[in-house]
Amino acid sequence: MGTTKIDRARVADAGLKLLNEVGLDGLTLRAIARELDVKAPALYWHFKDKQELLDEMATVMYRRMLERDLPGPTPRSWQEQMVAYQRALRGALLRHRDGAKVYSGARFTGTDHADGLEAHLRTMVDAGFELWQAVRAGTTVNAFTMGFVTEEQGVQPMPGERREGYDVGERAERLGRYPLAAAAGAEIFGNYDERFEDGLRIVVAGIEARYGVS
C-alpha cells in the first residue's frame, strides 16, 4: 500500500465508482481502501462504519444531481417543481448500480439540500398548502420515485443490463392460463421511462385532489 493522501470527498468518490462494479453488497471499506491504495484503517479516520460512508456517498449524489440535472431556471408552479426534481432524482439514482438502495434512508452530511427544500416548501405554502400538507406531499412523491427506481434497478441494475429471469416472453408462457396477467408482463417489466412519467403525474394529480390546491 502507498501513502496516498485521502479525504472524505475522495473516499466517497471512490465508493461511487466501485459501486458500479460490485454493487452495494460488494462495497466494503476494505475494497475501497484497495481502490485508493491505502490501508483499510486509514478510512476509519473519516468514516466510522459503512453507513456513514453511504451517507456521504448519497450527499455526493445529491450535489451532482444539482449540478448535472437541475441547472436551469426553477419552474414557477409547485407541480412542475415537483416533477422536475423527481425526474432529476431518478436520473441521479440510475447512474449508479444500487443507487436507490444507497440513497434510501441516507442522512445528508451537509446542508446542500436546505436551499432547494426551503424554496420548494415556500412555493407550496404560497400556493395554498399548509406546511404539514406540503411535507406529506413531498415525502409521498419522493417515496414513489425511490420505490419505482428500486424496482427498476431490480430488473435493470444498470442501463443496458437486464437481470436473468426477467424475460417477458418466458413469463408469458408460464402464465399462459392467465392471459391478462401474462400480457401485463411487458408493462410491469418494461416501458420504465413512460411508466415513471405517468406515475409521477398520477401522484401529483392525487396531491391536487387530496388537498384541493391546483
N, C-alpha and C positions, 0 to 999 in steps of 0.2 A: 504494500500500500504506500501511496505517496503522502505528501504533506500539503495537499490541495486545501486552500482556504475555502470554507463554506459559510453560508449564512442561511437564514430561513427561506429566503426567496429562491436560492439556488437549489436547496433540498426539495422544495415544493415543485419547482420546475422539473427536476429530475424525476420526481414521483409521477408527475403527469405524463412524461414521456414514457416511463416504464409501464405505467398503467395500460397504455395502448398495446403493449407487447404481452403482458402477463395477466391482465385483468386484476380486479380487486383482491381476489383470493390469493393471487401470487405476489401481491405487492407487500413487501416487508421492509422494515428499516435496514435489515442486513442486505437485502437485494439492492436497495437504493445506495447504501454505502459502497457496494461493489461498483455500481454505476458511476459513482463520484470518485472512486479510487481513494477512499478513506476507510479508516477502521470504524466499525459499527458504533462503538461507544461515543465517537465524536458527534454523532447525530443526537445523542441524548442531551447534549448541551443546549439543543434547540427545540427538541420535541420530547416530552416525557413518555409518549406512547403513540401508537398508530393513529388513534382517534384525533389526537392533537395535530398530527400531520395531515390527516384528512380535512380537518377544519381549515388549515392553511391552504391546502390544495383547492378546496371549494371557494375560498376567498379569492384565490388567483383566477379561478374560472370565472368568477363574477366580474372581476376587474377587466379581464379580457373581453367578456361579453359587452361591457360598457364601451370599450374601445372599438370592437370589431362589428358589433351587431346593432348598436344604438347610437350611431354617430350623428344622425340628422336631427332636425328640429323636433321637439316634443309635440306629439299630436295634441290638439286642443281638448277634445272630448275625453271623458273618463273611459268610455268604451274603447276608443282607438288607442289610448294609452295602455289599457289593459291588454288588448290584443297584441300590440307591438312588443310589449315586454315579454309576454308568454311565447311569442314566436322567437324572440331573441334567446330566451332561456332554453327552449327546445334545441335551437341550433348549437348553443354552447354545450349542452349536455351530450349531443350526438357526436361532437368532435372527439369524445373520449370513450374508450371502452369502459363500460360500467359507470358512465358519467352520472347517471341518475342516482345510482346507489351511493356514489361518493358524496354527491350534493345533498342527498336526503338526510335531514336531521343534523346537518353540519352547523356549527356555530361560527359565524364570521369573526375573524380575528381583528378586524379593523372597523371603521365607521364609514367605509366607502358607500355602503348601501343607504345611508341615512338621508342624503340629499334627495335621491330619487324617491325614496319612500315618503318623505315629508311632502315633496311636491305632488305626488300622486294622491296621497290622502287629502291634501288641500284641495285638489281638483274635485275629488269625490264629495267632500264636505260642502264645497261651494255649489256643487250640482244639486244638493239636497239630501245627501246621506247623513245619518248620524254617524259619529266616529265608529261606534261598535259595528254598524252595518257595513261601513267601508272596510273594516278589518275582516269581517266574516266573508265579504265578497272577495276580497283579495286572497285570503288564505284558501278559499274554496277553488278559485280558478287556478291558483298555484298547485293545489293538490291534484287537480285534473291533469295539468301538464306533467307533474312528477310521475303520477301513476301511468299516464299514457306512454311516456318515454321509457319507463321501467319495463313495461310490457313490450314496447317496440324493440328495445335492446335485448330482450329475452329471445326474440326471434332473429333480429339482425344486430349482432353485437357491435359491428362497425359497418359503415356504408359499403355496400357491395358484398358483405358476408351474410350468410344465412345458416343458422344452426341446423344440424342434421335432425330429421324428424318433423320438419315443418313443410313438407311437400304437400301442397294443396290437393294435387291430383290423387296422391295415395290416400290422403284423408277422406276425400270424397268417395273413394272405392270402399273404404272401411265403413263408411256411414251410408252405404247405398240404400238401406232400408228407411233412411230418414232424409228425404230429398231436400227439405228446406235447410236442415242442419248441415247437410253436405254442401249445398250451394253457398251457404253463408261463409264457408272457409276462405274463399277468395277475398272476401271483405274483411274478415276477422284478422287475417294474417297478411294483409297487403293494403295498398292504397293509403299508406300512412300519412302522406302529406295532405291529401284530401280529407281524410278522416279527422286529422288533427284540426284543420281549419273549421270543418263542420262542427266538431265537438266544442271547439272554443267559442264559436258563435252561439251554440246552444246554451252553454253556461252563461255567457254574457246576457243573452235574452232572458234566461231564468232569473238572473240578478235583477234585471229591469222589472220583470213581472212580480217578483217577490217583494221588492221594496218600493215599487211604484215610482222609480226615478228613471227618466229617459234622457 
